[in-house]
Amino acid sequence: MLSKIIGNYYYMVAIILFVIGMYTMLTHANMIKKVIAMNIMDTSVFLLFVAIGYTHGGQAPIIKEGSEAIYVNPLPGALMLTGIVVAVSVTAYALSLAVKIYRYYGTCDYDEICEIRSQE
């Protein structure tokens, strides 16, 4: 049992990264910290999908005549490239919103913003 866990450590790393990101998202009120936590969660999902597509001893999926080889699945890698582009776009948009909110309220802390809005 322990050898299977050690052999597939990247799954555990992905789970630990996701839990760290989720914990940070839930416990911090600062918007910048939430964006960083969201990126940590994205990274854990990317790691998990790429790890699922990996085959130990596999080769690039270039088929040669007369060759019987084990190939690595290219689909998770291609999907994660698309996911990375989307994640970078969402991060840029979230950070631009955080800058606008900071300029308007003078803080990026969600609790302070709620307090300021309740006084208006």
Biopython code that builds the backbone (N, CA, C, O; Angstrom):
import numpy as np
from Bio.PDB.StructureBuilder import StructureBuilder

atoms = [
    (1, "MET", "N", (0.828, -1.192, 0.000)),
    (1, "MET", "CA", (0.000, 0.000, 0.000)),
    (1, "MET", "C", (0.878, 1.264, 0.000)),
    (1, "MET", "O", (0.657, 2.202, -0.767)),
    (2, "LEU", "N", (1.871, 1.249, 0.882)),
    (2, "LEU", "CA", (2.757, 2.403, 0.977)),
    (2, "LEU", "C", (3.576, 2.588, -0.291)),
    (2, "LEU", "O", (3.858, 3.720, -0.685)),
    (3, "SER", "N", (3.959, 1.498, -0.933)),
    (3, "SER", "CA", (4.736, 1.604, -2.165)),
    (3, "SER", "C", (3.893, 2.210, -3.291)),
    (3, "SER", "O", (4.426, 2.933, -4.132)),
    (4, "LYS", "N", (2.587, 1.928, -3.321)),
    (4, "LYS", "CA", (1.712, 2.535, -4.330)),
    (4, "LYS", "C", (1.576, 4.031, -4.093)),
    (4, "LYS", "O", (1.552, 4.807, -5.048)),
    (5, "ILE", "N", (1.486, 4.446, -2.840)),
    (5, "ILE", "CA", (1.391, 5.875, -2.516)),
    (5, "ILE", "C", (2.679, 6.582, -2.895)),
    (5, "ILE", "O", (2.641, 7.663, -3.481)),
    (6, "ILE", "N", (3.802, 5.997, -2.572)),
    (6, "ILE", "CA", (5.091, 6.602, -2.909)),
    (6, "ILE", "C", (5.294, 6.623, -4.420)),
    (6, "ILE", "O", (5.849, 7.582, -4.957)),
    (7, "GLY", "N", (4.851, 5.579, -5.104)),
    (7, "GLY", "CA", (4.985, 5.526, -6.551)),
    (7, "GLY", "C", (4.116, 6.535, -7.273)),
    (7, "GLY", "O", (4.433, 6.932, -8.395)),
    (8, "ASN", "N", (3.030, 6.956, -6.654)),
    (8, "ASN", "CA", (2.107, 7.927, -7.252)),
    (8, "ASN", "C", (2.052, 9.202, -6.410)),
    (8, "ASN", "O", (0.973, 9.722, -6.127)),
    (9, "TYR", "N", (3.205, 9.690, -6.020)),
    (9, "TYR", "CA", (3.257, 10.852, -5.142)),
    (9, "TYR", "C", (2.677, 12.110, -5.778)),
    (9, "TYR", "O", (2.221, 13.005, -5.067)),
    (10, "TYR", "N", (2.689, 12.191, -7.096)),
    (10, "TYR", "CA", (2.179, 13.398, -7.745)),
    (10, "TYR", "C", (0.689, 13.571, -7.519)),
    (10, "TYR", "O", (0.204, 14.703, -7.519)),
    (11, "TYR", "N", (-0.058, 12.483, -7.326)),
    (11, "TYR", "CA", (-1.483, 12.613, -6.982)),
    (11, "TYR", "C", (-1.633, 13.249, -5.597)),
    (11, "TYR", "O", (-2.480, 14.117, -5.390)),
    (12, "MET", "N", (-0.809, 12.810, -4.668)),
    (12, "MET", "CA", (-0.871, 13.373, -3.316)),
    (12, "MET", "C", (-0.462, 14.846, -3.314)),
    (12, "MET", "O", (-1.060, 15.659, -2.609)),
    (13, "VAL", "N", (0.555, 15.186, -4.100)),
    (13, "VAL", "CA", (0.979, 16.585, -4.194)),
    (13, "VAL", "C", (-0.149, 17.436, -4.762)),
    (13, "VAL", "O", (-0.384, 18.548, -4.290)),
    (14, "ALA", "N", (-0.848, 16.924, -5.771)),
    (14, "ALA", "CA", (-1.963, 17.665, -6.357)),
    (14, "ALA", "C", (-3.080, 17.874, -5.337)),
    (14, "ALA", "O", (-3.658, 18.958, -5.261)),
    (15, "ILE", "N", (-3.377, 16.855, -4.568)),
    (15, "ILE", "CA", (-4.428, 16.975, -3.548)),
    (15, "ILE", "C", (-4.015, 17.968, -2.472)),
    (15, "ILE", "O", (-4.825, 18.794, -2.052)),
    (16, "ILE", "N", (-2.777, 17.900, -2.025)),
    (16, "ILE", "CA", (-2.296, 18.823, -0.989)),
    (16, "ILE", "C", (-2.319, 20.260, -1.494)),
    (16, "ILE", "O", (-2.733, 21.160, -0.763)),
    (17, "LEU", "N", (-1.881, 20.494, -2.730)),
    (17, "LEU", "CA", (-1.934, 21.845, -3.290)),
    (17, "LEU", "C", (-3.360, 22.357, -3.383)),
    (17, "LEU", "O", (-3.621, 23.524, -3.087)),
    (18, "PHE", "N", (-4.288, 21.496, -3.793)),
    (18, "PHE", "CA", (-5.688, 21.917, -3.894)),
    (18, "PHE", "C", (-6.244, 22.289, -2.524)),
    (18, "PHE", "O", (-6.952, 23.287, -2.388)),
    (19, "VAL", "N", (-5.928, 21.494, -1.516)),
    (19, "VAL", "CA", (-6.418, 21.783, -0.161)),
    (19, "VAL", "C", (-5.821, 23.090, 0.361)),
    (19, "VAL", "O", (-6.519, 23.868, 1.011)),
    (20, "ILE", "N", (-4.550, 23.339, 0.089)),
    (20, "ILE", "CA", (-3.927, 24.597, 0.507)),
    (20, "ILE", "C", (-4.623, 25.779, -0.161)),
    (20, "ILE", "O", (-4.927, 26.777, 0.492)),
    (21, "GLY", "N", (-4.875, 25.664, -1.467)),
    (21, "GLY", "CA", (-5.564, 26.737, -2.175)),
    (21, "GLY", "C", (-6.972, 26.948, -1.661)),
    (21, "GLY", "O", (-7.395, 28.089, -1.475)),
    (22, "MET", "N", (-7.704, 25.877, -1.429)),
    (22, "MET", "CA", (-9.080, 25.990, -0.935)),
    (22, "MET", "C", (-9.106, 26.600, 0.464)),
    (22, "MET", "O", (-9.944, 27.455, 0.752)),
    (23, "TYR", "N", (-8.202, 26.171, 1.324)),
    (23, "TYR", "CA", (-8.132, 26.724, 2.675)),
    (23, "TYR", "C", (-7.850, 28.236, 2.634)),
    (23, "TYR", "O", (-8.469, 29.014, 3.360)),
    (24, "THR", "N", (-6.918, 28.626, 1.783)),
    (24, "THR", "CA", (-6.582, 30.049, 1.669)),
    (24, "THR", "C", (-7.762, 30.844, 1.124)),
    (24, "THR", "O", (-8.033, 31.950, 1.590)),
    (25, "MET", "N", (-8.460, 30.289, 0.146)),
    (25, "MET", "CA", (-9.639, 30.979, -0.410)),
    (25, "MET", "C", (-10.704, 31.192, 0.658)),
    (25, "MET", "O", (-11.350, 32.240, 0.695)),
    (26, "LEU", "N", (-10.887, 30.210, 1.519)),
    (26, "LEU", "CA", (-11.965, 30.286, 2.499)),
    (26, "LEU", "C", (-11.614, 31.120, 3.728)),
    (26, "LEU", "O", (-12.512, 31.663, 4.372)),
    (27, "THR", "N", (-10.340, 31.233, 4.067)),
    (27, "THR", "CA", (-9.986, 31.869, 5.337)),
    (27, "THR", "C", (-9.459, 33.293, 5.220)),
    (27, "THR", "O", (-9.413, 34.004, 6.224)),
    (28, "HIS", "N", (-9.062, 33.735, 4.032)),
    (28, "HIS", "CA", (-8.505, 35.071, 3.889)),
    (28, "HIS", "C", (-9.495, 35.995, 3.190)),
    (28, "HIS", "O", (-10.178, 35.600, 2.246)),
    (29, "ALA", "N", (-9.558, 37.226, 3.670)),
    (29, "ALA", "CA", (-10.477, 38.203, 3.098)),
    (29, "ALA", "C", (-9.795, 39.088, 2.053)),
    (29, "ALA", "O", (-10.473, 39.808, 1.320)),
    (30, "ASN", "N", (-8.481, 39.044, 1.977)),
    (30, "ASN", "CA", (-7.753, 39.872, 1.029)),
    (30, "ASN", "C", (-7.930, 39.308, -0.379)),
    (30, "ASN", "O", (-7.728, 38.114, -0.602)),
    (31, "MET", "N", (-8.304, 40.161, -1.323)),
    (31, "MET", "CA", (-8.586, 39.704, -2.682)),
    (31, "MET", "C", (-7.342, 39.213, -3.415)),
    (31, "MET", "O", (-7.424, 38.283, -4.218)),
    (32, "ILE", "N", (-6.206, 39.820, -3.150)),
    (32, "ILE", "CA", (-4.967, 39.381, -3.798)),
    (32, "ILE", "C", (-4.614, 37.969, -3.333)),
    (32, "ILE", "O", (-4.191, 37.139, -4.138)),
    (33, "LYS", "N", (-4.785, 37.693, -2.047)),
    (33, "LYS", "CA", (-4.519, 36.349, -1.531)),
    (33, "LYS", "C", (-5.483, 35.339, -2.129)),
    (33, "LYS", "O", (-5.105, 34.194, -2.378)),
    (34, "LYS", "N", (-6.721, 35.748, -2.362)),
    (34, "LYS", "CA", (-7.692, 34.854, -2.992)),
    (34, "LYS", "C", (-7.297, 34.526, -4.427)),
    (34, "LYS", "O", (-7.473, 33.393, -4.874)),
    (35, "VAL", "N", (-6.766, 35.505, -5.149)),
    (35, "VAL", "CA", (-6.324, 35.262, -6.524)),
    (35, "VAL", "C", (-5.129, 34.302, -6.522)),
    (35, "VAL", "O", (-5.053, 33.409, -7.367)),
    (36, "ILE", "N", (-4.208, 34.479, -5.590)),
    (36, "ILE", "CA", (-3.058, 33.572, -5.490)),
    (36, "ILE", "C", (-3.533, 32.159, -5.137)),
    (36, "ILE", "O", (-3.033, 31.178, -5.687)),
    (37, "ALA", "N", (-4.497, 32.061, -4.222)),
    (37, "ALA", "CA", (-5.036, 30.751, -3.851)),
    (37, "ALA", "C", (-5.718, 30.090, -5.039)),
    (37, "ALA", "O", (-5.609, 28.878, -5.228)),
    (38, "MET", "N", (-6.421, 30.883, -5.837)),
    (38, "MET", "CA", (-7.070, 30.342, -7.026)),
    (38, "MET", "C", (-6.027, 29.782, -8.002)),
    (38, "MET", "O", (-6.249, 28.747, -8.630)),
    (39, "ASN", "N", (-4.895, 30.473, -8.122)),
    (39, "ASN", "CA", (-3.829, 29.992, -8.994)),
    (39, "ASN", "C", (-3.199, 28.707, -8.462)),
    (39, "ASN", "O", (-2.821, 27.835, -9.244)),
    (40, "ILE", "N", (-3.083, 28.585, -7.152)),
    (40, "ILE", "CA", (-2.563, 27.345, -6.563)),
    (40, "ILE", "C", (-3.505, 26.191, -6.863)),
    (40, "ILE", "O", (-3.059, 25.088, -7.177)),
    (41, "MET", "N", (-4.811, 26.442, -6.767)),
    (41, "MET", "CA", (-5.783, 25.402, -7.088)),
    (41, "MET", "C", (-5.726, 25.025, -8.569)),
    (41, "MET", "O", (-5.806, 23.846, -8.914)),
    (42, "ASP", "N", (-5.589, 26.016, -9.437)),
    (42, "ASP", "CA", (-5.444, 25.739, -10.871)),
    (42, "ASP", "C", (-4.227, 24.863, -11.134)),
    (42, "ASP", "O", (-4.294, 23.903, -11.902)),
    (43, "THR", "N", (-3.127, 25.199, -10.498)),
    (43, "THR", "CA", (-1.894, 24.440, -10.690)),
    (43, "THR", "C", (-2.066, 22.995, -10.245)),
    (43, "THR", "O", (-1.550, 22.079, -10.884)),
    (44, "SER", "N", (-2.787, 22.793, -9.155)),
    (44, "SER", "CA", (-2.994, 21.419, -8.692)),
    (44, "SER", "C", (-3.834, 20.621, -9.680)),
    (44, "SER", "O", (-3.579, 19.435, -9.887)),
    (45, "VAL", "N", (-4.821, 21.248, -10.285)),
    (45, "VAL", "CA", (-5.638, 20.553, -11.282)),
    (45, "VAL", "C", (-4.805, 20.224, -12.520)),
    (45, "VAL", "O", (-4.925, 19.136, -13.083)),
    (46, "PHE", "N", (-3.960, 21.167, -12.942)),
    (46, "PHE", "CA", (-3.086, 20.910, -14.091)),
    (46, "PHE", "C", (-2.154, 19.740, -13.807)),
    (46, "PHE", "O", (-1.968, 18.869, -14.657)),
    (47, "LEU", "N", (-1.575, 19.720, -12.624)),
    (47, "LEU", "CA", (-0.681, 18.633, -12.241)),
    (47, "LEU", "C", (-1.412, 17.298, -12.243)),
    (47, "LEU", "O", (-0.882, 16.299, -12.729)),
    (48, "LEU", "N", (-2.618, 17.277, -11.707)),
    (48, "LEU", "CA", (-3.388, 16.039, -11.644)),
    (48, "LEU", "C", (-3.686, 15.500, -13.040)),
    (48, "LEU", "O", (-3.504, 14.309, -13.295)),
    (49, "PHE", "N", (-4.141, 16.365, -13.945)),
    (49, "PHE", "CA", (-4.487, 15.900, -15.282)),
    (49, "PHE", "C", (-3.263, 15.424, -16.063)),
    (49, "PHE", "O", (-3.326, 14.415, -16.766)),
    (50, "VAL", "N", (-2.168, 16.136, -15.941)),
    (50, "VAL", "CA", (-0.952, 15.708, -16.639)),
    (50, "VAL", "C", (-0.444, 14.392, -16.044)),
    (50, "VAL", "O", (0.043, 13.530, -16.776)),
    (51, "ALA", "N", (-0.555, 14.233, -14.731)),
    (51, "ALA", "CA", (-0.126, 12.989, -14.091)),
    (51, "ALA", "C", (-1.005, 11.822, -14.523)),
    (51, "ALA", "O", (-0.517, 10.700, -14.665)),
    (52, "ILE", "N", (-2.287, 12.072, -14.733)),
    (52, "ILE", "CA", (-3.180, 11.004, -15.190)),
    (52, "ILE", "C", (-2.790, 10.555, -16.597)),
    (52, "ILE", "O", (-2.860, 9.366, -16.909)),
    (53, "GLY", "N", (-2.387, 11.484, -17.435)),
    (53, "GLY", "CA", (-2.021, 11.143, -18.807)),
    (53, "GLY", "C", (-0.649, 10.526, -18.961)),
    (53, "GLY", "O", (-0.315, 10.022, -20.033)),
    (54, "TYR", "N", (0.154, 10.556, -17.910)),
    (54, "TYR", "CA", (1.523, 10.035, -17.995)),
    (54, "TYR", "C", (1.528, 8.513, -17.917)),
    (54, "TYR", "O", (0.776, 7.915, -17.148)),
    (55, "THR", "N", (2.380, 7.904, -18.716)),
    (55, "THR", "CA", (2.586, 6.461, -18.685)),
    (55, "THR", "C", (4.066, 6.205, -18.447)),
    (55, "THR", "O", (4.911, 6.677, -19.208)),
    (56, "HIS", "N", (4.379, 5.468, -17.408)),
    (56, "HIS", "CA", (5.784, 5.196, -17.089)),
    (56, "HIS", "C", (6.427, 4.412, -18.225)),
    (56, "HIS", "O", (5.932, 3.362, -18.634)),
    (57, "GLY", "N", (7.529, 4.936, -18.721)),
    (57, "GLY", "CA", (8.231, 4.284, -19.815)),
    (57, "GLY", "C", (7.638, 4.579, -21.179)),
    (57, "GLY", "O", (8.066, 4.012, -22.184)),
    (58, "GLY", "N", (6.647, 5.472, -21.217)),
    (58, "GLY", "CA", (5.995, 5.798, -22.479)),
    (58, "GLY", "C", (6.818, 6.737, -23.335)),
    (58, "GLY", "O", (7.691, 7.454, -22.847)),
    (59, "GLN", "N", (6.516, 6.716, -24.631)),
    (59, "GLN", "CA", (7.202, 7.578, -25.582)),
    (59, "GLN", "C", (6.222, 8.603, -26.134)),
    (59, "GLN", "O", (5.013, 8.506, -25.921)),
    (60, "ALA", "N", (6.757, 9.578, -26.839)),
    (60, "ALA", "CA", (5.914, 10.542, -27.531)),
    (60, "ALA", "C", (5.072, 9.799, -28.558)),
    (60, "ALA", "O", (5.562, 8.855, -29.178)),
    (61, "PRO", "N", (3.826, 10.196, -28.754)),
    (61, "PRO", "CA", (2.930, 9.443, -29.645)),
    (61, "PRO", "C", (3.219, 9.670, -31.128)),
    (61, "PRO", "O", (2.377, 10.185, -31.863)),
    (62, "ILE", "N", (4.403, 9.284, -31.553)),
    (62, "ILE", "CA", (4.779, 9.335, -32.956)),
    (62, "ILE", "C", (4.889, 7.886, -33.421)),
    (62, "ILE", "O", (5.813, 7.169, -33.036)),
    (63, "ILE", "N", (3.955, 7.471, -34.236)),
    (63, "ILE", "CA", (3.861, 6.067, -34.633)),
    (63, "ILE", "C", (4.829, 5.789, -35.774)),
    (63, "ILE", "O", (4.846, 6.491, -36.785)),
    (64, "LYS", "N", (5.633, 4.751, -35.588)),
    (64, "LYS", "CA", (6.561, 4.291, -36.620)),
    (64, "LYS", "C", (6.118, 2.899, -37.066)),
    (64, "LYS", "O", (5.609, 2.119, -36.261)),
    (65, "GLU", "N", (6.306, 2.596, -38.315)),
    (65, "GLU", "CA", (5.904, 1.292, -38.830)),
    (65, "GLU", "C", (6.733, 0.182, -38.182)),
    (65, "GLU", "O", (7.953, 0.284, -38.052)),
    (66, "GLY", "N", (6.042, -0.861, -37.786)),
    (66, "GLY", "CA", (6.711, -2.011, -37.199)),
    (66, "GLY", "C", (7.117, -1.817, -35.753)),
    (66, "GLY", "O", (7.782, -2.680, -35.180)),
    (67, "SER", "N", (6.734, -0.706, -35.151)),
    (67, "SER", "CA", (7.121, -0.423, -33.765)),
    (67, "SER", "C", (5.940, -0.666, -32.836)),
    (67, "SER", "O", (4.839, -0.166, -33.069)),
    (68, "GLU", "N", (6.176, -1.429, -31.794)),
    (68, "GLU", "CA", (5.151, -1.669, -30.781)),
    (68, "GLU", "C", (5.644, -1.044, -29.484)),
    (68, "GLU", "O", (6.379, -1.673, -28.722)),
    (69, "ALA", "N", (5.240, 0.182, -29.241)),
    (69, "ALA", "CA", (5.713, 0.893, -28.062)),
    (69, "ALA", "C", (4.531, 1.364, -27.226)),
    (69, "ALA", "O", (3.391, 1.394, -27.689)),
    (70, "ILE", "N", (4.827, 1.726, -26.002)),
    (70, "ILE", "CA", (3.825, 2.313, -25.112)),
    (70, "ILE", "C", (3.903, 3.828, -25.294)),
    (70, "ILE", "O", (4.984, 4.415, -25.245)),
    (71, "TYR", "N", (2.754, 4.444, -25.503)),
    (71, "TYR", "CA", (2.726, 5.878, -25.767)),
    (71, "TYR", "C", (2.093, 6.642, -24.606)),
    (71, "TYR", "O", (1.215, 6.138, -23.906)),
    (72, "VAL", "N", (2.562, 7.857, -24.429)),
    (72, "VAL", "CA", (1.984, 8.767, -23.444)),
    (72, "VAL", "C", (0.766, 9.424, -24.087)),
    (72, "VAL", "O", (0.808, 9.814, -25.254)),
    (73, "ASN", "N", (-0.302, 9.543, -23.333)),
    (73, "ASN", "CA", (-1.529, 10.159, -23.848)),
    (73, "ASN", "C", (-1.316, 11.664, -24.014)),
    (73, "ASN", "O", (-1.037, 12.341, -23.024)),
    (74, "PRO", "N", (-1.435, 12.215, -25.224)),
    (74, "PRO", "CA", (-1.185, 13.642, -25.431)),
    (74, "PRO", "C", (-2.380, 14.529, -25.109)),
    (74, "PRO", "O", (-2.222, 15.743, -24.987)),
    (75, "LEU", "N", (-3.563, 13.959, -24.970)),
    (75, "LEU", "CA", (-4.765, 14.758, -24.773)),
    (75, "LEU", "C", (-4.757, 15.572, -23.472)),
    (75, "LEU", "O", (-5.096, 16.755, -23.518)),
    (76, "PRO", "N", (-4.391, 15.005, -22.317)),
    (76, "PRO", "CA", (-4.372, 15.833, -21.099)),
    (76, "PRO", "C", (-3.415, 17.014, -21.198)),
    (76, "PRO", "O", (-3.722, 18.100, -20.707)),
    (77, "GLY", "N", (-2.277, 16.819, -21.818)),
    (77, "GLY", "CA", (-1.333, 17.927, -21.980)),
    (77, "GLY", "C", (-1.901, 19.037, -22.845)),
    (77, "GLY", "O", (-1.741, 20.218, -22.540)),
    (78, "ALA", "N", (-2.564, 18.650, -23.926)),
    (78, "ALA", "CA", (-3.173, 19.649, -24.808)),
    (78, "ALA", "C", (-4.303, 20.391, -24.100)),
    (78, "ALA", "O", (-4.431, 21.608, -24.233)),
    (79, "LEU", "N", (-5.107, 19.668, -23.361)),
    (79, "LEU", "CA", (-6.192, 20.322, -22.619)),
    (79, "LEU", "C", (-5.651, 21.267, -21.551)),
    (79, "LEU", "O", (-6.221, 22.332, -21.318)),
    (80, "MET", "N", (-4.561, 20.885, -20.906)),
    (80, "MET", "CA", (-4.008, 21.728, -19.860)),
    (80, "MET", "C", (-3.359, 22.983, -20.430)),
    (80, "MET", "O", (-3.334, 24.016, -19.761)),
    (81, "LEU", "N", (-2.837, 22.918, -21.642)),
    (81, "LEU", "CA", (-2.340, 24.142, -22.276)),
    (81, "LEU", "C", (-3.474, 25.144, -22.449)),
    (81, "LEU", "O", (-3.299, 26.338, -22.207)),
    (82, "THR", "N", (-4.629, 24.657, -22.866)),
    (82, "THR", "CA", (-5.798, 25.523, -22.977)),
    (82, "THR", "C", (-6.217, 26.039, -21.608)),
    (82, "THR", "O", (-6.558, 27.213, -21.458)),
    (83, "GLY", "N", (-6.191, 25.164, -20.612)),
    (83, "GLY", "CA", (-6.534, 25.575, -19.252)),
    (83, "GLY", "C", (-5.594, 26.620, -18.697)),
    (83, "GLY", "O", (-6.025, 27.519, -17.975)),
    (84, "ILE", "N", (-4.315, 26.519, -19.020)),
    (84, "ILE", "CA", (-3.343, 27.507, -18.554)),
    (84, "ILE", "C", (-3.632, 28.872, -19.161)),
    (84, "ILE", "O", (-3.540, 29.893, -18.479)),
    (85, "VAL", "N", (-3.981, 28.889, -20.442)),
    (85, "VAL", "CA", (-4.316, 30.162, -21.094)),
    (85, "VAL", "C", (-5.537, 30.789, -20.437)),
    (85, "VAL", "O", (-5.560, 31.995, -20.191)),
    (86, "VAL", "N", (-6.543, 29.988, -20.155)),
    (86, "VAL", "CA", (-7.745, 30.497, -19.486)),
    (86, "VAL", "C", (-7.415, 30.977, -18.082)),
    (86, "VAL", "O", (-7.906, 32.023, -17.657)),
    (87, "ALA", "N", (-6.587, 30.228, -17.352)),
    (87, "ALA", "CA", (-6.217, 30.606, -15.987)),
    (87, "ALA", "C", (-5.459, 31.928, -15.958)),
    (87, "ALA", "O", (-5.693, 32.758, -15.079)),
    (88, "VAL", "N", (-4.556, 32.128, -16.911)),
    (88, "VAL", "CA", (-3.810, 33.390, -16.969)),
    (88, "VAL", "C", (-4.762, 34.551, -17.274)),
    (88, "VAL", "O", (-4.623, 35.634, -16.706)),
    (89, "SER", "N", (-5.717, 34.327, -18.160)),
    (89, "SER", "CA", (-6.683, 35.381, -18.492)),
    (89, "SER", "C", (-7.556, 35.737, -17.292)),
    (89, "SER", "O", (-7.793, 36.913, -17.015)),
    (90, "VAL", "N", (-8.026, 34.725, -16.592)),
    (90, "VAL", "CA", (-8.859, 34.972, -15.410)),
    (90, "VAL", "C", (-8.048, 35.677, -14.330)),
    (90, "VAL", "O", (-8.565, 36.572, -13.660)),
    (91, "THR", "N", (-6.801, 35.294, -14.151)),
    (91, "THR", "CA", (-5.933, 35.942, -13.170)),
    (91, "THR", "C", (-5.720, 37.411, -13.509)),
    (91, "THR", "O", (-5.800, 38.272, -12.633)),
    (92, "ALA", "N", (-5.451, 37.697, -14.770)),
    (92, "ALA", "CA", (-5.251, 39.091, -15.179)),
    (92, "ALA", "C", (-6.516, 39.911, -14.941)),
    (92, "ALA", "O", (-6.445, 41.049, -14.477)),
    (93, "TYR", "N", (-7.664, 39.333, -15.257)),
    (93, "TYR", "CA", (-8.933, 40.042, -15.053)),
    (93, "TYR", "C", (-9.199, 40.258, -13.559)),
    (93, "TYR", "O", (-9.616, 41.344, -13.154)),
    (94, "ALA", "N", (-8.960, 39.231, -12.742)),
    (94, "ALA", "CA", (-9.191, 39.356, -11.297)),
    (94, "ALA", "C", (-8.254, 40.388, -10.676)),
    (94, "ALA", "O", (-8.669, 41.154, -9.806)),
    (95, "LEU", "N", (-7.005, 40.416, -11.110)),
    (95, "LEU", "CA", (-6.068, 41.406, -10.574)),
    (95, "LEU", "C", (-6.436, 42.818, -11.023)),
    (95, "LEU", "O", (-6.272, 43.772, -10.262)),
    (96, "SER", "N", (-6.928, 42.959, -12.243)),
    (96, "SER", "CA", (-7.350, 44.292, -12.685)),
    (96, "SER", "C", (-8.572, 44.765, -11.893)),
    (96, "SER", "O", (-8.686, 45.949, -11.580)),
    (97, "LEU", "N", (-9.480, 43.847, -11.570)),
    (97, "LEU", "CA", (-10.615, 44.207, -10.713)),
    (97, "LEU", "C", (-10.150, 44.581, -9.308)),
    (97, "LEU", "O", (-10.679, 45.515, -8.706)),
    (98, "ALA", "N", (-9.167, 43.856, -8.788)),
    (98, "ALA", "CA", (-8.641, 44.170, -7.455)),
    (98, "ALA", "C", (-8.009, 45.561, -7.439)),
    (98, "ALA", "O", (-8.148, 46.293, -6.458)),
    (99, "VAL", "N", (-7.318, 45.929, -8.512)),
    (99, "VAL", "CA", (-6.715, 47.268, -8.589)),
    (99, "VAL", "C", (-7.806, 48.338, -8.621)),
    (99, "VAL", "O", (-7.696, 49.358, -7.942)),
    (100, "LYS", "N", (-8.855, 48.107, -9.406)),
    (100, "LYS", "CA", (-9.972, 49.070, -9.473)),
    (100, "LYS", "C", (-10.660, 49.202, -8.110)),
    (100, "LYS", "O", (-10.992, 50.309, -7.684)),
    (101, "ILE", "N", (-10.869, 48.094, -7.443)),
    (101, "ILE", "CA", (-11.503, 48.129, -6.125)),
    (101, "ILE", "C", (-10.614, 48.847, -5.123)),
    (101, "ILE", "O", (-11.111, 49.600, -4.286)),
    (102, "TYR", "N", (-9.315, 48.627, -5.194)),
    (102, "TYR", "CA", (-8.389, 49.314, -4.297)),
    (102, "TYR", "C", (-8.416, 50.824, -4.539)),
    (102, "TYR", "O", (-8.403, 51.607, -3.588)),
    (103, "ARG", "N", (-8.455, 51.225, -5.787)),
    (103, "ARG", "CA", (-8.506, 52.662, -6.093)),
    (103, "ARG", "C", (-9.800, 53.288, -5.596)),
    (103, "ARG", "O", (-9.797, 54.441, -5.163)),
    (104, "TYR", "N", (-10.907, 52.553, -5.649)),
    (104, "TYR", "CA", (-12.195, 53.107, -5.242)),
    (104, "TYR", "C", (-12.366, 53.106, -3.718)),
    (104, "TYR", "O", (-12.801, 54.105, -3.145)),
    (105, "TYR", "N", (-12.029, 51.993, -3.062)),
    (105, "TYR", "CA", (-12.252, 51.865, -1.626)),
    (105, "TYR", "C", (-11.003, 52.104, -0.781)),
    (105, "TYR", "O", (-11.123, 52.358, 0.417)),
    (106, "GLY", "N", (-9.832, 52.030, -1.358)),
    (106, "GLY", "CA", (-8.606, 52.204, -0.596)),
    (106, "GLY", "C", (-8.150, 50.960, 0.130)),
    (106, "GLY", "O", (-7.237, 51.022, 0.953)),
    (107, "THR", "N", (-8.779, 49.816, -0.165)),
    (107, "THR", "CA", (-8.402, 48.548, 0.462)),
    (107, "THR", "C", (-8.809, 47.400, -0.448)),
    (107, "THR", "O", (-9.688, 47.545, -1.297)),
    (108, "CYS", "N", (-8.159, 46.262, -0.260)),
    (108, "CYS", "CA", (-8.526, 45.040, -0.976)),
    (108, "CYS", "C", (-9.119, 44.006, -0.031)),
    (108, "CYS", "O", (-9.369, 42.869, -0.432)),
    (109, "ASP", "N", (-9.342, 44.388, 1.210)),
    (109, "ASP", "CA", (-9.889, 43.479, 2.206)),
    (109, "ASP", "C", (-11.418, 43.471, 2.103)),
    (109, "ASP", "O", (-12.059, 44.516, 2.214)),
    (110, "TYR", "N", (-11.986, 42.305, 1.892)),
    (110, "TYR", "CA", (-13.421, 42.182, 1.682)),
    (110, "TYR", "C", (-14.222, 42.649, 2.894)),
    (110, "TYR", "O", (-15.252, 43.302, 2.726)),
    (111, "ASP", "N", (-13.775, 42.332, 4.116)),
    (111, "ASP", "CA", (-14.502, 42.735, 5.314)),
    (111, "ASP", "C", (-14.531, 44.260, 5.459)),
    (111, "ASP", "O", (-15.556, 44.829, 5.834)),
    (112, "GLU", "N", (-13.421, 44.910, 5.165)),
    (112, "GLU", "CA", (-13.379, 46.374, 5.245)),
    (112, "GLU", "C", (-14.265, 47.004, 4.180)),
    (112, "GLU", "O", (-14.908, 48.021, 4.440)),
    (113, "ILE", "N", (-14.312, 46.430, 3.006)),
    (113, "ILE", "CA", (-15.160, 46.952, 1.941)),
    (113, "ILE", "C", (-16.633, 46.823, 2.346)),
    (113, "ILE", "O", (-17.416, 47.745, 2.117)),
    (114, "CYS", "N", (-17.015, 45.699, 2.940)),
    (114, "CYS", "CA", (-18.393, 45.534, 3.410)),
    (114, "CYS", "C", (-18.735, 46.556, 4.481)),
    (114, "CYS", "O", (-19.848, 47.080, 4.507)),
    (115, "GLU", "N", (-17.796, 46.841, 5.356)),
    (115, "GLU", "CA", (-18.009, 47.845, 6.402)),
    (115, "GLU", "C", (-18.172, 49.241, 5.787)),
    (115, "GLU", "O", (-19.046, 50.003, 6.199)),
    (116, "ILE", "N", (-17.338, 49.568, 4.813)),
    (116, "ILE", "CA", (-17.443, 50.867, 4.141)),
    (116, "ILE", "C", (-18.767, 50.996, 3.413)),
    (116, "ILE", "O", (-19.392, 52.056, 3.450)),
    (117, "ARG", "N", (-19.209, 49.928, 2.746)),
    (117, "ARG", "CA", (-20.470, 49.960, 2.005)),
    (117, "ARG", "C", (-21.660, 50.057, 2.939)),
    (117, "ARG", "O", (-22.667, 50.663, 2.573)),
    (118, "SER", "N", (-21.585, 49.483, 4.132)),
    (118, "SER", "CA", (-22.709, 49.552, 5.060)),
    (118, "SER", "C", (-22.843, 50.949, 5.671)),
    (118, "SER", "O", (-23.929, 51.323, 6.113)),
    (119, "GLN", "N", (-21.759, 51.719, 5.701)),
    (119, "GLN", "CA", (-21.815, 53.084, 6.238)),
    (119, "GLN", "C", (-22.378, 54.069, 5.236)),
    (119, "GLN", "O", (-22.818, 55.152, 5.621)),
    (120, "GLU", "N", (-22.374, 53.724, 3.970)),
    (120, "GLU", "CA", (-22.866, 54.655, 2.938)),
    (120, "GLU", "C", (-24.344, 54.738, 2.924)),
    (120, "GLU", "O", (-24.913, 55.475, 2.118)),
]
sb = StructureBuilder()
sb.init_structure("model")
sb.init_model(0)
sb.init_chain("A")
sb.init_seg("    ")
for serial, (resi, resn, name, xyz) in enumerate(atoms, 1):
    if name == "N":
        sb.init_residue(resn, " ", resi, " ")
    sb.init_atom(name, np.array(xyz, "f"), 0.0, 1.0, " ", f" {name:<3s}", serial, name[0])
structure = sb.get_structure()
